[in-house]
Amino acid sequence: MTIDERLDRLTDRHEALTQSVEMLLATAREQSREIQEQSRQIHEHSQQITEVMEAAARLLHVAQIHEQRLTRIEGSEQ
């Protein structure tokens, strides 16, 4: 194999490696964007879950108050 053939082969390998790195970089950037979007969605869902839990706690409190009233009314009727 001549020097020129070896240089051509190295050039081809270098170009292939460069293309591979560029594809990996593009994939990494896309995955980074997807992760950022998913993080945003997770944060949004966490806020919604917190709101639902707070509403459920308020409803539980109201139900307990009504239960106490019913218990008092039933106790005074006897």
C-alpha positions in Angstrom: 0.0 0.0 0.0 1.4 3.4 -1.0 1.5 6.5 1.1 -1.1 8.1 -1.1 -3.4 5.1 -0.6 -2.9 5.2 3.2 -3.6 9.0 3.2 -6.8 8.4 1.2 -7.8 5.7 3.6 -7.1 7.9 6.6 -9.0 10.8 5.0 -12.0 8.5 4.4 -11.9 7.3 8.0 -11.6 10.9 9.3 -14.6 12.0 7.3 -16.6 9.0 8.5 -15.6 9.8 12.1 -16.5 13.4 11.6 -20.0 12.5 10.3 -20.5 10.1 13.2 -19.6 12.8 15.7 -21.9 15.3 14.0 -24.8 12.8 14.2 -24.1 12.0 17.8 -24.0 15.8 18.6 -27.4 16.3 16.8 -28.9 13.4 18.7 -27.6 14.7 22.0 -29.0 18.2 21.3 -32.4 16.7 20.4 -32.4 14.6 23.6 -31.5 17.6 25.6 -34.5 19.5 24.2 -36.7 16.6 24.9 -35.5 16.3 28.5 -36.1 20.0 29.1 -39.6 19.7 27.8 -40.3 16.6 29.9 -38.9 18.4 32.9 -41.2 21.3 32.3 -44.2 18.9 32.0 -43.2 17.1 35.2 -43.0 20.5 37.0 -46.4 21.4 35.7 -48.0 18.1 36.7 -46.4 18.4 40.1 -48.1 21.7 40.6 -51.4 20.2 39.5 -51.1 17.3 41.8 -50.3 19.7 44.7 -53.5 21.6 43.9 -55.6 18.5 43.8 -54.1 17.3 47.1 -54.9 20.6 48.7 -58.4 20.6 47.4 -58.9 17.0 48.7 -57.6 18.1 52.1 -60.1 21.0 52.2 -62.9 18.6 51.2 -61.9 16.2 53.9 -62.0 19.0 56.4 -65.5 20.0 55.3 -66.7 16.4 55.5 -65.3 16.1 59.0 -67.1 19.2 60.1 -70.4 17.9 58.7 -69.8 14.5 60.3 -69.4 16.3 63.7 -72.5 18.3 63.2 -74.5 15.1 62.4 -73.1 13.4 65.4 -74.2 16.3 67.6 -77.7 16.4 66.0 -78.1 12.7 66.5 -76.9 13.0 70.1 -79.3 15.7 70.9 -82.3 13.8 69.4 -81.9 10.8 71.7 
